[in-house]
Amino acid sequence: MSSEEGVSTFEVEFEIKCSAEKFFDIYADHVTMLPQVLPHMFRSTTVVKGDGKSVGSVVDWEYITEPPSFETARQTIEAIDEEKMVLTKRFYGGDLGKKFDLYRATLTAFKKDGKNYVKWCLDIKKTHGEIPEPHDYMDFIEKFTKEFDSSLATGNVSA
């Protein structure tokens, strides 16, 4: 974790069972299917501007964190590089916006030594010092990655 001008960065990397390309493509292009695939984690993902998969697209999220707590946020796609399999989304507003002035999640999917990986980089800036470190959100990212990967690897999800 590094800190500059109040922004903290958290990184986590997971080996995945499905191909890096499949994980990236399905996550990048089909965000609206998440409530069907992982209904215990996502209540809804609604595209409110754009197509939901290109820069500038806006999506409203309703999700469930641990301990079971319902939260909302709005997300804008800031950058996407399909060739390098990098996707950056900024989340704001709703419950998340009350905790963070900045909440940017960057997904990078890649292959290394014949294996597939997903790396998440979370840049956050808390609204004030009383906000705890985002361990619950990192746990959510880990749970999401493993369960989404498992669904993709078993063929339960396809584009």
N, C-alpha and C positions, 0 to 999 in steps of 0.2 A: 504494500500500500504506500503510495507516495502522495504528497500533499503540496499543492501550489495554489496560492490565492484562494484558499478555502475549498479547492476541489480535491477530492480523494479518489483514487483509482483502485479498484479491486479487480483481480483477474483470477479466472479459474479455467482449467482445461480438462476435458474428458475424452477418453478413447470411446468411440462409438462403434456399434455393430454394423449399421447400414453404411452405405458409401457417403463420403463427405458431400458429394454432389447432390445426392438425393436429400440429405438432411437440409442442405442450404436451399435447394430449389423448392421443396415443399414448404419450408418455413417462410421463405421470401415471397413466394407466389400465392400461398393459400392460407393466409392468417385467419380468414373467416371460418375455416374448418376446425380450428382448435377447440371450440366448445363441444363439437361432436366427438372429437378424438379423445379429449381429456375433460369431460364434463365436471369432474370433481375439482378441477383447477380453474376452469374458465366458464363464466356464465354466458358471456357474449363478447364478440369482436365485431364491431359494426363500422363499415367504411362510410365516412361522412364527407370525404372529399377525395377526388381522384379514383384510381382503380385499386388502391390498397397495396400496391406492390411497386410503385415507382416513386422517385424522389418527389416530395411535396405532398404525397398522399397522407390523409389523416384518418386514423382509426380510433374509435372509442372502445376501451377495454373495461370489462367487468370480470374480476378474477377473485380467487379465494386464496388467502395466505394462511399460514399456521401461526398460532392456533386458529381454528376456523374463523376467519374474519373476512368479510366481503369488502372489497375495495374497488375504486374506479380510477381511471386515468385516461388521458387522451395521448395519442402517439402520432408523431410525424416522422416519416422516413427522411433522414438527412442526407444519406449517401448509400449508394449500392454499386458494387463492382462485381458483376456476375462472373467475370473471368477469374478474378482472385478469390471469389466467394467470400466477400466482406459486405456486411450490411449493418448500417448504423441507424438506430431509432432513438429519438428523443421523446421521453414521456413527461407529461406535465398535466397540471390541472387535477381536478378530482381529489381523492384522498391522498394520492401521491404528491400532488402539488403543495399540500399543506405541510409536508415533511421536507421536500427538496426543492430548491431553486433550480437545480440542474440534476437530471437523471437521464443519462445517455448510456444506452446499451449497444455495444458493438459485437456482432457475431462474426467469427472467422471460422470457416470450415476448411480443413486441409488434410492432406495425406503426408505421413512421415514414416519412413522405414516400412512401407507396405501396409500400414495401419491407418485408420480414419480417425480424425479428431475434430472436436469442436472447442473453440476457445471463446469465452465471453470476457469482455472488458467493460466494467461498469464505472463510469465517471459520475460522481455525485457531489453536490454541494448542498448541505443541510440549510434549512430555513433559519435554524437557530441551534445553539449548542446543546440544548436539552434533547434533541433528536438522537436516538441511539444509532450506532453503526448499523449498516444495512445487512446484518447477518441473516435476518429472516428473508430478505429478498435474494440473497446469495443461495440460501437453502431452497427457495422457490425455483431459482434458475437451475440448480442441480437436479431437483426432482423433475422439473419440466424436461430437461435435456435427456435424462435417463428414460423417462416414460415415453416421450415422443420418439426417441431412438428405438425403443423396444417396439412400439407400434409400427414404425417404418420397417424395421428389420423382420418382423413377423408377417409383413404384408397386409396388416390391418388398415394401412393408409396408403393411398396412391393418388396421384394427381389426375 
